[in-house]
């Protein structure tokens, strides 16, 4: 039985632990005192197949069965709820909308182009002087992020995975044919390390003597503004160039500039200029007239240069696996990539359900960053 250490307690780390624990020994190390403190805990995710790179889209499709039929006793309520997504465009952006529609059709997202009149029927607050058309995706749904994370934790613990919080990794050395991972109060010998440390992924690699792959953390701020019960049926509304988005959240509206500003790994704070710019853009596109902000927060989304996922064993370091670069799609694809990396660690064939969804394991390997 292989001994596996997973570094990182966000959605990527617990997804890997949940898929590995039934078949091998797993220890998960999280540097914070609680799991999902950073990116996962600050995400308001949508299951949206028509989004992300070519490696991510099939993994999203492959994840759908987990969301709709999670393992028994892993959840207390459904992981998905109806929402829909509406990409909107000005007259100048219509060509971008058509490109996105083609990608949606290829992904099986059920994307449908709609005219300006239909766009305003779906979301009456959109300004007719602004919106020229839209792309309607009824298959998009809200994800219960906390419920999904907890489902993976329950599965991992049920199969005796050890989860250690407050355990930052301070050293990693090779140990025979395996590794020794050191925290402030322990040394753990293992055969495999899974680097699921998000924005800190390159730092973990450096500790292990493995070359970084060029991870770039980028901050994104979200905020809540007063809403109305009448907005509750609105979909997620996204500018086709991702200049802003908004959607209902209870009696409030969750809004964002959808900005991507490079930042160091850490605990970022909202930039009120970004909030103000988002409000200006949303007010320009709608008749909402937003003037008040109830709350705001900022998280990090981490990308590699080609903006696709990185999943697999580093060709320069046997037993060192990457599970990073999730950017803005790490939550919705987590059941799929959890299953994929488990098959890689255990040296199994790629599961048939992943292949049927179009997953190509070669596309997301870290080999593409090595010469």
One Martini backbone bead per residue (centre of mass of N, CA, C, O) as a GRO file, in nm:
protein
  371
    1UNK     BB    1   0.094   0.038   0.025
    2UNK     BB    2   0.066   0.357  -0.028
    3UNK     BB    3   0.215   0.662   0.075
    4UNK     BB    4   0.028   0.969   0.117
    5UNK     BB    5   0.092   1.319   0.063
    6UNK     BB    6  -0.113   1.602   0.113
    7UNK     BB    7  -0.085   1.942   0.001
    8UNK     BB    8  -0.368   2.071   0.102
    9UNK     BB    9  -0.719   2.184   0.211
   10UNK     BB   10  -0.860   2.224  -0.031
   11UNK     BB   11  -1.033   2.105  -0.291
   12UNK     BB   12  -0.797   1.945  -0.415
   13UNK     BB   13  -0.695   1.788  -0.167
   14UNK     BB   14  -0.970   1.648  -0.082
   15UNK     BB   15  -1.023   1.509  -0.351
   16UNK     BB   16  -0.775   1.330  -0.346
   17UNK     BB   17  -0.824   1.195  -0.071
   18UNK     BB   18  -1.104   1.068  -0.135
   19UNK     BB   19  -0.993   0.887  -0.383
   20UNK     BB   20  -0.757   0.737  -0.212
   21UNK     BB   21  -0.841   0.626   0.077
   22UNK     BB   22  -0.983   0.348  -0.009
   23UNK     BB   23  -0.664   0.238  -0.120
   24UNK     BB   24  -0.490   0.421   0.083
   25UNK     BB   25  -0.251   0.609   0.247
   26UNK     BB   26  -0.350   0.923   0.411
   27UNK     BB   27  -0.200   1.257   0.435
   28UNK     BB   28  -0.313   1.576   0.537
   29UNK     BB   29  -0.181   1.913   0.482
   30UNK     BB   30  -0.249   2.215   0.673
   31UNK     BB   31  -0.148   2.534   0.759
   32UNK     BB   32  -0.404   2.596   0.869
   33UNK     BB   33  -0.655   2.570   1.119
   34UNK     BB   34  -0.828   2.551   0.857
   35UNK     BB   35  -1.008   2.458   0.608
   36UNK     BB   36  -1.058   2.651   0.337
   37UNK     BB   37  -0.945   2.956   0.384
   38UNK     BB   38  -0.906   3.051   0.105
   39UNK     BB   39  -1.025   3.008  -0.195
   40UNK     BB   40  -1.259   2.809  -0.132
   41UNK     BB   41  -1.387   2.994   0.105
   42UNK     BB   42  -1.429   3.240  -0.143
   43UNK     BB   43  -1.635   3.082  -0.318
   44UNK     BB   44  -1.884   3.119  -0.598
   45UNK     BB   45  -1.989   2.859  -0.760
   46UNK     BB   46  -2.020   2.729  -1.099
   47UNK     BB   47  -2.174   2.504  -1.313
   48UNK     BB   48  -1.968   2.543  -1.619
   49UNK     BB   49  -1.877   2.400  -1.905
   50UNK     BB   50  -1.843   2.685  -2.062
   51UNK     BB   51  -1.531   2.669  -1.926
   52UNK     BB   52  -1.216   2.692  -1.993
   53UNK     BB   53  -1.005   2.467  -2.084
   54UNK     BB   54  -0.945   2.175  -2.262
   55UNK     BB   55  -0.890   2.012  -1.992
   56UNK     BB   56  -1.146   2.105  -1.817
   57UNK     BB   57  -1.419   2.042  -1.958
   58UNK     BB   58  -1.423   1.729  -1.934
   59UNK     BB   59  -1.404   1.733  -1.620
   60UNK     BB   60  -1.676   1.863  -1.578
   61UNK     BB   61  -1.847   1.647  -1.716
   62UNK     BB   62  -1.735   1.412  -1.526
   63UNK     BB   63  -1.857   1.554  -1.252
   64UNK     BB   64  -2.171   1.541  -1.265
   65UNK     BB   65  -2.236   1.266  -1.125
   66UNK     BB   66  -2.143   1.347  -0.843
   67UNK     BB   67  -2.337   1.581  -0.797
   68UNK     BB   68  -2.607   1.409  -0.852
   69UNK     BB   69  -2.447   1.132  -0.708
   70UNK     BB   70  -2.346   1.110  -0.425
   71UNK     BB   71  -2.222   0.955  -0.186
   72UNK     BB   72  -2.321   0.807   0.073
   73UNK     BB   73  -2.321   1.030   0.348
   74UNK     BB   74  -2.170   1.303   0.222
   75UNK     BB   75  -2.454   1.454   0.232
   76UNK     BB   76  -2.737   1.680   0.327
   77UNK     BB   77  -2.747   1.808   0.034
   78UNK     BB   78  -2.753   1.938  -0.251
   79UNK     BB   79  -2.491   2.049  -0.475
   80UNK     BB   80  -2.718   2.146  -0.670
   81UNK     BB   81  -2.868   2.442  -0.828
   82UNK     BB   82  -3.059   2.635  -0.991
   83UNK     BB   83  -2.977   2.901  -1.257
   84UNK     BB   84  -2.799   2.982  -1.486
   85UNK     BB   85  -2.653   3.142  -1.785
   86UNK     BB   86  -2.566   3.490  -1.896
   87UNK     BB   87  -2.430   3.607  -2.171
   88UNK     BB   88  -2.318   3.935  -2.256
   89UNK     BB   89  -2.357   4.189  -2.528
   90UNK     BB   90  -2.250   4.409  -2.727
   91UNK     BB   91  -2.215   4.499  -3.042
   92UNK     BB   92  -1.894   4.467  -3.030
   93UNK     BB   93  -1.924   4.155  -2.887
   94UNK     BB   94  -2.066   3.942  -3.072
   95UNK     BB   95  -1.825   3.774  -3.180
   96UNK     BB   96  -1.754   3.658  -2.900
   97UNK     BB   97  -2.021   3.513  -2.855
   98UNK     BB   98  -2.000   3.318  -3.096
   99UNK     BB   99  -1.745   3.172  -2.993
  100UNK     BB  100  -1.870   3.072  -2.728
  101UNK     BB  101  -2.097   2.909  -2.857
  102UNK     BB  102  -1.916   2.706  -3.003
  103UNK     BB  103  -1.782   2.597  -2.744
  104UNK     BB  104  -2.048   2.502  -2.610
  105UNK     BB  105  -2.131   2.295  -2.821
  106UNK     BB  106  -1.865   2.122  -2.797
  107UNK     BB  107  -1.920   2.073  -2.471
  108UNK     BB  108  -2.237   2.029  -2.410
  109UNK     BB  109  -2.397   2.297  -2.280
  110UNK     BB  110  -2.647   2.423  -2.439
  111UNK     BB  111  -2.603   2.667  -2.619
  112UNK     BB  112  -2.793   2.984  -2.671
  113UNK     BB  113  -2.882   3.216  -2.880
  114UNK     BB  114  -2.990   3.556  -2.802
  115UNK     BB  115  -3.169   3.823  -2.800
  116UNK     BB  116  -3.232   4.122  -2.655
  117UNK     BB  117  -3.523   4.060  -2.572
  118UNK     BB  118  -3.459   3.791  -2.420
  119UNK     BB  119  -3.259   3.902  -2.221
  120UNK     BB  120  -3.474   4.097  -2.084
  121UNK     BB  121  -3.664   3.874  -1.995
  122UNK     BB  122  -3.465   3.731  -1.801
  123UNK     BB  123  -3.334   4.039  -1.740
  124UNK     BB  124  -3.491   4.336  -1.689
  125UNK     BB  125  -3.234   4.521  -1.587
  126UNK     BB  126  -3.135   4.537  -1.860
  127UNK     BB  127  -3.008   4.753  -2.090
  128UNK     BB  128  -3.114   4.826  -2.411
  129UNK     BB  129  -2.860   5.021  -2.479
  130UNK     BB  130  -2.642   4.779  -2.425
  131UNK     BB  131  -2.783   4.518  -2.520
  132UNK     BB  132  -2.753   4.285  -2.814
  133UNK     BB  133  -2.694   4.002  -2.660
  134UNK     BB  134  -2.691   3.633  -2.599
  135UNK     BB  135  -2.601   3.350  -2.380
  136UNK     BB  136  -2.783   3.055  -2.307
  137UNK     BB  137  -2.743   2.848  -1.993
  138UNK     BB  138  -2.929   2.604  -1.835
  139UNK     BB  139  -2.694   2.407  -1.712
  140UNK     BB  140  -2.637   2.601  -1.504
  141UNK     BB  141  -2.510   2.581  -1.158
  142UNK     BB  142  -2.507   2.582  -0.833
  143UNK     BB  143  -2.259   2.547  -0.579
  144UNK     BB  144  -2.195   2.376  -0.283
  145UNK     BB  145  -1.901   2.429  -0.154
  146UNK     BB  146  -1.912   2.333   0.138
  147UNK     BB  147  -2.050   2.060   0.074
  148UNK     BB  148  -1.827   1.950  -0.111
  149UNK     BB  149  -1.590   1.963   0.081
  150UNK     BB  150  -1.725   1.788   0.303
  151UNK     BB  151  -1.759   1.534   0.136
  152UNK     BB  152  -1.457   1.474   0.104
  153UNK     BB  153  -1.390   1.463   0.403
  154UNK     BB  154  -1.577   1.231   0.479
  155UNK     BB  155  -1.457   1.019   0.294
  156UNK     BB  156  -1.169   1.028   0.399
  157UNK     BB  157  -1.234   0.964   0.703
  158UNK     BB  158  -1.385   0.697   0.659
  159UNK     BB  159  -1.085   0.594   0.531
  160UNK     BB  160  -0.853   0.703   0.738
  161UNK     BB  161  -0.770   0.975   0.696
  162UNK     BB  162  -0.527   1.215   0.771
  163UNK     BB  163  -0.596   1.539   0.924
  164UNK     BB  164  -0.377   1.828   0.928
  165UNK     BB  165  -0.373   2.110   1.098
  166UNK     BB  166  -0.133   2.337   1.148
  167UNK     BB  167   0.078   2.211   0.893
  168UNK     BB  168   0.338   2.331   0.778
  169UNK     BB  169   0.566   2.307   0.531
  170UNK     BB  170   0.943   2.304   0.581
  171UNK     BB  171   1.021   2.012   0.448
  172UNK     BB  172   1.185   1.826   0.168
  173UNK     BB  173   1.300   1.489   0.120
  174UNK     BB  174   1.467   1.240   0.015
  175UNK     BB  175   1.375   0.875   0.072
  176UNK     BB  176   1.505   0.693  -0.119
  177UNK     BB  177   1.209   0.623  -0.305
  178UNK     BB  178   1.109   0.874  -0.145
  179UNK     BB  179   0.976   1.073   0.126
  180UNK     BB  180   1.024   1.364   0.350
  181UNK     BB  181   0.797   1.534   0.563
  182UNK     BB  182   0.815   1.858   0.718
  183UNK     BB  183   0.715   1.992   1.012
  184UNK     BB  184   0.718   2.139   1.319
  185UNK     BB  185   0.619   1.827   1.460
  186UNK     BB  186   0.700   1.648   1.194
  187UNK     BB  187   0.773   1.328   1.024
  188UNK     BB  188   0.689   1.210   0.689
  189UNK     BB  189   0.673   0.918   0.530
  190UNK     BB  190   0.675   0.861   0.166
  191UNK     BB  191   0.594   0.788  -0.178
  192UNK     BB  192   0.386   1.039  -0.207
  193UNK     BB  193   0.332   1.363  -0.350
  194UNK     BB  194   0.070   1.613  -0.331
  195UNK     BB  195   0.049   1.923  -0.495
  196UNK     BB  196  -0.224   2.127  -0.338
  197UNK     BB  197  -0.122   2.454  -0.276
  198UNK     BB  198  -0.170   2.645  -0.494
  199UNK     BB  199  -0.015   2.942  -0.457
  200UNK     BB  200   0.219   2.746  -0.308
  201UNK     BB  201   0.328   2.532  -0.516
  202UNK     BB  202   0.619   2.633  -0.587
  203UNK     BB  203   0.725   2.625  -0.295
  204UNK     BB  204   0.696   2.323  -0.253
  205UNK     BB  205   0.880   2.238  -0.482
  206UNK     BB  206   1.137   2.378  -0.376
  207UNK     BB  207   1.156   2.212  -0.115
  208UNK     BB  208   1.191   1.940  -0.310
  209UNK     BB  209   1.376   2.021  -0.566
  210UNK     BB  210   1.161   2.142  -0.765
  211UNK     BB  211   1.071   2.290  -1.030
  212UNK     BB  212   0.896   2.529  -1.124
  213UNK     BB  213   0.588   2.628  -1.335
  214UNK     BB  214   0.458   2.929  -1.309
  215UNK     BB  215   0.283   3.038  -1.089
  216UNK     BB  216  -0.014   3.268  -1.081
  217UNK     BB  217  -0.145   3.469  -0.865
  218UNK     BB  218  -0.492   3.600  -0.854
  219UNK     BB  219  -0.692   3.848  -0.778
  220UNK     BB  220  -1.041   3.850  -0.643
  221UNK     BB  221  -1.337   4.040  -0.615
  222UNK     BB  222  -1.618   4.038  -0.396
  223UNK     BB  223  -1.972   4.148  -0.360
  224UNK     BB  224  -2.241   4.290  -0.172
  225UNK     BB  225  -2.578   4.382  -0.255
  226UNK     BB  226  -2.870   4.495  -0.271
  227UNK     BB  227  -3.180   4.340  -0.326
  228UNK     BB  228  -3.444   4.111  -0.441
  229UNK     BB  229  -3.693   3.886  -0.473
  230UNK     BB  230  -3.724   3.939  -0.789
  231UNK     BB  231  -3.417   3.814  -0.845
  232UNK     BB  232  -3.408   3.497  -0.777
  233UNK     BB  233  -3.435   3.393  -1.100
  234UNK     BB  234  -3.178   3.478  -1.182
  235UNK     BB  235  -2.897   3.455  -1.336
  236UNK     BB  236  -2.596   3.442  -1.435
  237UNK     BB  237  -2.415   3.743  -1.517
  238UNK     BB  238  -2.194   3.781  -1.809
  239UNK     BB  239  -1.948   3.922  -1.949
  240UNK     BB  240  -1.793   3.809  -2.233
  241UNK     BB  241  -1.509   3.957  -2.123
  242UNK     BB  242  -1.505   3.963  -1.811
  243UNK     BB  243  -1.582   4.261  -1.667
  244UNK     BB  244  -1.832   4.114  -1.525
  245UNK     BB  245  -2.058   4.008  -1.248
  246UNK     BB  246  -2.389   3.864  -1.158
  247UNK     BB  247  -2.595   3.742  -0.871
  248UNK     BB  248  -2.798   3.587  -0.680
  249UNK     BB  249  -2.814   3.606  -0.297
  250UNK     BB  250  -3.082   3.586  -0.204
  251UNK     BB  251  -3.139   3.932  -0.118
  252UNK     BB  252  -2.885   3.954  -0.292
  253UNK     BB  253  -2.594   4.067  -0.475
  254UNK     BB  254  -2.341   3.919  -0.654
  255UNK     BB  255  -2.026   4.076  -0.724
  256UNK     BB  256  -1.787   4.151  -1.004
  257UNK     BB  257  -1.498   4.236  -1.198
  258UNK     BB  258  -1.313   3.989  -1.278
  259UNK     BB  259  -1.033   4.016  -1.183
  260UNK     BB  260  -0.662   3.992  -1.270
  261UNK     BB  261  -0.420   4.022  -1.012
  262UNK     BB  262  -0.119   3.997  -0.934
  263UNK     BB  263   0.000   3.792  -0.652
  264UNK     BB  264   0.088   3.700  -0.360
  265UNK     BB  265   0.091   3.474  -0.144
  266UNK     BB  266  -0.209   3.491   0.069
  267UNK     BB  267  -0.418   3.759   0.232
  268UNK     BB  268  -0.624   3.927   0.069
  269UNK     BB  269  -0.755   4.252  -0.003
  270UNK     BB  270  -0.968   4.475  -0.082
  271UNK     BB  271  -1.023   4.691  -0.362
  272UNK     BB  272  -1.220   4.968  -0.391
  273UNK     BB  273  -1.170   5.031  -0.692
  274UNK     BB  274  -1.286   4.763  -0.798
  275UNK     BB  275  -1.567   4.798  -0.685
  276UNK     BB  276  -1.634   5.067  -0.829
  277UNK     BB  277  -1.596   4.961  -1.120
  278UNK     BB  278  -1.809   4.741  -1.108
  279UNK     BB  279  -2.048   4.925  -1.051
  280UNK     BB  280  -2.024   5.093  -1.306
  281UNK     BB  281  -2.064   4.859  -1.510
  282UNK     BB  282  -2.337   4.755  -1.404
  283UNK     BB  283  -2.489   5.027  -1.429
  284UNK     BB  284  -2.448   5.047  -1.739
  285UNK     BB  285  -2.599   4.756  -1.802
  286UNK     BB  286  -2.819   4.871  -1.601
  287UNK     BB  287  -3.101   4.964  -1.363
  288UNK     BB  288  -3.001   4.933  -1.057
  289UNK     BB  289  -2.835   5.153  -0.898
  290UNK     BB  290  -2.577   5.111  -0.735
  291UNK     BB  291  -2.465   5.231  -0.382
  292UNK     BB  292  -2.434   4.967  -0.199
  293UNK     BB  293  -2.221   4.791   0.037
  294UNK     BB  294  -2.217   4.514   0.250
  295UNK     BB  295  -1.972   4.334   0.123
  296UNK     BB  296  -1.622   4.203   0.113
  297UNK     BB  297  -1.385   4.003  -0.091
  298UNK     BB  298  -1.071   3.805  -0.132
  299UNK     BB  299  -0.909   3.602  -0.379
  300UNK     BB  300  -0.727   3.326  -0.525
  301UNK     BB  301  -0.615   3.266  -0.861
  302UNK     BB  302  -0.437   2.997  -1.020
  303UNK     BB  303  -0.188   3.006  -1.281
  304UNK     BB  304  -0.067   2.912  -1.581
  305UNK     BB  305   0.037   3.011  -1.885
  306UNK     BB  306  -0.204   2.819  -2.030
  307UNK     BB  307  -0.460   2.799  -1.827
  308UNK     BB  308  -0.432   2.508  -1.720
  309UNK     BB  309  -0.414   2.223  -1.586
  310UNK     BB  310  -0.216   2.038  -1.327
  311UNK     BB  311  -0.170   1.676  -1.375
  312UNK     BB  312   0.090   1.502  -1.217
  313UNK     BB  313   0.394   1.372  -1.274
  314UNK     BB  314   0.709   1.459  -1.242
  315UNK     BB  315   0.969   1.385  -1.463
  316UNK     BB  316   1.203   1.480  -1.237
  317UNK     BB  317   1.006   1.348  -0.983
  318UNK     BB  318   0.947   1.078  -0.842
  319UNK     BB  319   0.641   1.109  -0.654
  320UNK     BB  320   0.573   1.400  -0.777
  321UNK     BB  321   0.265   1.572  -0.762
  322UNK     BB  322   0.040   1.763  -0.949
  323UNK     BB  323  -0.241   2.001  -0.822
  324UNK     BB  324  -0.284   2.270  -1.025
  325UNK     BB  325  -0.413   2.553  -1.190
  326UNK     BB  326  -0.739   2.611  -1.152
  327UNK     BB  327  -0.833   2.882  -1.107
  328UNK     BB  328  -1.188   2.907  -1.189
  329UNK     BB  329  -1.225   2.550  -1.195
  330UNK     BB  330  -1.166   2.374  -0.928
  331UNK     BB  331  -1.450   2.298  -0.827
  332UNK     BB  332  -1.614   2.179  -1.075
  333UNK     BB  333  -1.359   1.958  -1.135
  334UNK     BB  334  -1.289   1.784  -0.875
  335UNK     BB  335  -1.405   1.499  -0.923
  336UNK     BB  336  -1.236   1.442  -1.179
  337UNK     BB  337  -0.939   1.502  -1.071
  338UNK     BB  338  -0.949   1.309  -0.834
  339UNK     BB  339  -0.973   1.054  -1.010
  340UNK     BB  340  -0.724   1.097  -1.189
  341UNK     BB  341  -0.495   1.111  -0.972
  342UNK     BB  342  -0.551   0.838  -0.847
  343UNK     BB  343  -0.480   0.671  -1.100
  344UNK     BB  344  -0.186   0.769  -1.115
  345UNK     BB  345  -0.079   0.688  -0.835
  346UNK     BB  346  -0.195   0.375  -0.874
  347UNK     BB  347  -0.147   0.283  -1.175
  348UNK     BB  348  -0.395   0.318  -1.350
  349UNK     BB  349  -0.629   0.333  -1.551
  350UNK     BB  350  -0.821   0.534  -1.706
  351UNK     BB  351  -1.120   0.600  -1.648
  352UNK     BB  352  -1.392   0.551  -1.847
  353UNK     BB  353  -1.561   0.808  -1.774
  354UNK     BB  354  -1.340   1.007  -1.860
  355UNK     BB  355  -1.307   0.921  -2.153
  356UNK     BB  356  -1.608   0.966  -2.234
  357UNK     BB  357  -1.573   1.287  -2.168
  358UNK     BB  358  -1.269   1.356  -2.301
  359UNK     BB  359  -1.030   1.285  -2.137
  360UNK     BB  360  -0.679   1.402  -2.146
  361UNK     BB  361  -0.407   1.338  -1.958
  362UNK     BB  362  -0.181   1.473  -2.141
  363UNK     BB  363  -0.279   1.779  -2.126
  364UNK     BB  364  -0.215   1.808  -1.786
  365UNK     BB  365   0.071   1.765  -1.773
  366UNK     BB  366   0.391   1.876  -1.658
  367UNK     BB  367   0.569   1.822  -1.912
  368UNK     BB  368   0.511   2.104  -2.064
  369UNK     BB  369   0.743   2.243  -1.854
  370UNK     BB  370   0.953   2.045  -1.983
  371UNK     BB  371   1.286   1.973  -2.148
   0.00000   0.00000   0.00000
